Every structure is written in structure tokens, then in C-alpha cells.
Amino acid sequence: MFNLNGQVVLVTGGNTGLGLGMAKGLVKAGAKVAIWGRNQQRNQLAVEELTKLGGDVASFACDVTRPEQVDEAMARTLERFGQLDSCFANAGGTGARGTLLSQTTEDWQQTMNLNFHSVISTFRAAAKHMIARGEGGRLIATASIAARMGLPGGGYAASKSAVSGLVRSLAMELGRAGITVNAILPGFIETEMSLDTPEIFREAGGRRKAVNKLGTVADMEGIAVFLASPHARLMTGESIGFDGGYSIYPF
């Protein structure tokens, strides 16, 4: 039902963590997958792992906070695969940490560049191709449940909230071109990056889940395939909570 044969999908930050989890699901569903990442060694390891699953996979070095690198990587991706059907703007990070009073303007800008402006650059490059091709497409961003819940200690939650606003705006702007735009809002999922999360949030992430378990990167496979599939054609402008009930649990 969710066969992606013949489709080409891009996953930024797809060489590890949530991105690699999504890429595995996409490959298993038959998609050809392009991986963007800054670390070439991790890129190659991801390609090898995904190829073992039977995928047609290629990686491209790209720092998504630099628009010129995004445009170059997109050109190389299209040269390699010839088309792009879905784009997962997944790359991001915790950004600068501190309080409102301790962080500088540059700290806040760094976090916004990492988690928000990078999505704009990636979506712009993808949408340009999709509009010119005339067959529509899927734009999906990785935000965070922190966009709804808030999170002290820096601009992370603010940057992810901005992504939720962006997908609503772009869904209206690009819908007539057949392009849907959505965001996934993961809760606490065990990744390398999550190891750096303060223990108080790790503990709350397990205790508050209605399903009473922490997420794993394998949980990202199915939702990625669904959002890239034709069956998600009526879903657009949505920020989809993917947190095991964390955001609805009352205590």
C-alpha cells in the first residue's frame, strides 16, 4: 500500500539519528534516497548500511546552514537521480544554550540558522525543482514536541516553533502546485544527540509518555514512508505530534 518505487527522496542529516531512521524506512519502501550531511565518514557509513537494505543511495556533503552549499548539493542530487519527489529537512541540533539574559544575539541567531533558516534554504531549493517539474511533491520538516511544550535553556523550542509556522504558510503558498508541507514533532527519542539531554528531561520523557516507553529511531520509519506516499496527499500544513502522548499527559 505504501510502495515508493520510482520515487526519489532527500533526507538532510540522514547519516545518523532520526534522519537515518527515516531513510531506512524509505529505502525499505522502495525509494531511492539521497543523504545530506556534513560528516563524510558518517555519510559513507550510512550509505553502506542503507545499501545493504537494497537501496539505491547516494550521499552529498552539505552544511545546511550555508545556502550556497544547499544549492550545490541540490544540483548534485538532481544530477545523480534526475528528480526529487520528497524532501525531509531533518538536519538540526540543540543550538546554543543558556538563559534569555546570558545568551547573546549571535547565540540566538546561531540556533535559528541551524533549525529554521536551514529548513527555508532546503525547502526553497526543493520547491524550485518541484514547481519546474510540474508533478508536485512532499516537503517534510523535523521539528520537535518542544514547539508545543516549550523548553527552557535556549532558543531550541523557539526555532522549532518557527518551523511549525513555516509549514502552515508554505502549505498555503505551494498547495496549488501540488506540493504538501508538513512537520513531524518527535518527543524524546533515543539518539546520540539525546545523550546530551539533561537527566531531568530524560526522566520526564519516559515518565510522562502515555505509551510508557521511550521512542527509538526505528519508530521514525513508518511516519516518513506515510508522509512521502500518495496516501498523504490531503495532509498539509500539519505539525504532527509524535511523542507517545508526552504532550497530553497531565503529570
N, C-alpha and C positions, 0 to 999 in steps of 0.2 A: 504493500500500500504506500510505503514511503520510499520508493525507489528513486534514487537520484542519478541514475545512469545518464551520461551525456552532459551533466552539469559540472561547471567549474566553480569552486568555492574558495574564497580567500579568508584566511584566519590570521589576523595580526597577533603577535605574541603567542603564536601557535606552537612554539617549540617546547613549552612546559606548562604545567598547571592546568587551569581551566581551558586555555586555548588548545592544548594538546588533547585534553579530554574531548572537546567538541570535534576536533579534527579526526579523532578515532571513529566517532560515530558517523561522521560524514563519509569517511572512506568506506566504512562497512556498508553504508547505504549505496555505494557505487559512484560517489562524486570524485572528480579529480580535484586535488587540493593544493593550493599554494600557501606556503608558510612564510610569514614575515617575522624577523626577529633580529635583534642587534648582535647576539652572540652566535657567531658562525659555527662554533663547535656544537652548541646545543641544536642549532638548525639542522646540522647534518645528522645528529643522533635521532632527532625527531623524524627526519625523512627516512632513515633506515628502519625505525620502528613502524612507521606507517606503511612503508613499502612491504613489510612482512605481512601486513594485513591484506595485501593485494591491491594497494592503491597506486594510482599514478600521481606522484607527489613531487613537488619541487620547492626549494626554499630560496629566499632572497633576503640579503642583508638590508635592514631598514631601521632607522630611528624615526619613529612616527611623530616625534616632536619637531622634526625638521621637514617642513612641507616639500622642499626640493627633493629630499630622499623619498618621500611618499610618491611623488610624481614619477621619479625614476624607477622605483620598484614596481609601480603600476604598469609602466611601459614594458618592463621586462616580463612581468607576469602575463600581459596580453600577447607579447611576442612568443612566449613559451606555450600558452594554452589557447590563444585565439579569441577568447571570450571570457566574460565573468558574469555568473548568474546570481551569486550571493556573496556578500561581503560582511564578515564578522569583525567589527572594530573592537577587539578584545584587549589589546595591549594597554597597560596602565600600571599603577602601583600606589603605594600608600602616600607618596609625596612627602613634603616637608611636615615635620611635626612640631607642635608647640601650642601655645595659647594665643588668643587674639592679641594680647599685649606683648608677647615675646617674639612673635613672628614678624618678619619684615614684609614689605610689599612684594619684594622679589621672591620670598618664600611662597606666598600665596600664588603668585604668577607661575612659579615652577610647578605647583600641583595642578593648576588649571591647564597648563600646557601639556602635562603628562596625561591627564584624564579627560579633558574636554576638548581643547583645541586640536589634539591629535585625532580625535574622532571626526571633527569637522574636516580636517585635511583628507583623511582616509575616505570618508563618505563623498566628499567633493570629487575626488579622483574616480571613485567607483561610479557615481551617478553620471558623470560626464560620459563615460563609456556606455552605460546602460541606456541613457537617453539617445545617444547617437546610434546605437544598435537597434533600438526600437522594439525590444522584446521584454521590457520591464526588468524587474529584478528584486532582490531582497537585501535590505540594509539592516544589520542587527548589531547593537552595541552591548557590551558588557558594562553594566552599571553596578549597583550594589544595593542591598536592602537598607544600607545606611542612608540612601537617598530619601527613604521614608522615615526612618527611625532617628536620624541624627547620630553624630558620633563626635565626642569632644577630642581635642588634641591636634587639630589642624584642619586643613581645607578639604580633606578627603570626601566627607559627606556632601559638602557644598559642590564640589566638582562633579560628583555622581548625580546630584540633584539636577545640575545643569544639563546632563546627558538626557535625563527624563524629559525635560522641557524641549530639548533639541529634537527628540524623535517625534514628539507631538507636532511641532512646527513643520518638520520635513515631511511628515506623513501627509499633511495638507498640501504642501508645495509640490510633492513628487507623485502623488497618487494618480493623477490623470495620465502620467507617463507609465503607469503600470508598476510603479516601484513602491513596495511596502517598507515601512521603517518601524522597528520595534527595539526594545531594550530588555535584556534579562537582568534581574536584580537578585543575584545569589546572596544567600545568607552565609553563615560560617561553613566553609568547605575546606577540608584538609588539603593544603598545598604547601609548597616550600615557602611561599610568601606568608602563609598563615602562621608559620612557626615563630614569626616576629611579632605576632599579636599579643598584647598584654594578657596575662593569665586570667584577669577578671573578665575579659570579654570572651576568652575561650571557654571559660566555665559557664558563663551566661548563655553562650551559643549552644551548648549542649542541654542545659537545664530548661531553657525556655522553648525548645522545639516541641511542637505538638506531636511530632512523629517519634520523639525521644531518641534521635540519633543524629550524629554529625554527618554532613554530606561528604561525598568523595568526588573526585574528578570524573569518575565513571558516570555519575548522575547527570553530567552535562551532555552526554552523548545524545540522548533522546530528544531533548528540547531543541538542540541545534538542528537535528535532522528535520523535526517538525517545522521549525521556522524557515528552513530552506526549501521546504517542499511546496508543491502546488496547493496542498490542503490548508496552508496558512494564508491563502490569498486574500481573505476577508479580515485578517488580523493586521491592523496597522495603527500606529500612534500609541501602542500599549507599552507599559513598563510592567513586566511580568514578575511578580514576586516568586522567588524560587528558594525558599528558606526553611522548608519543613514546618511552617507555621510559627516561626520565631516572632514575626511582626504582629501576630494576632494573640499571642499567648499573654494572659493578663498578669503573670507574676513569675 
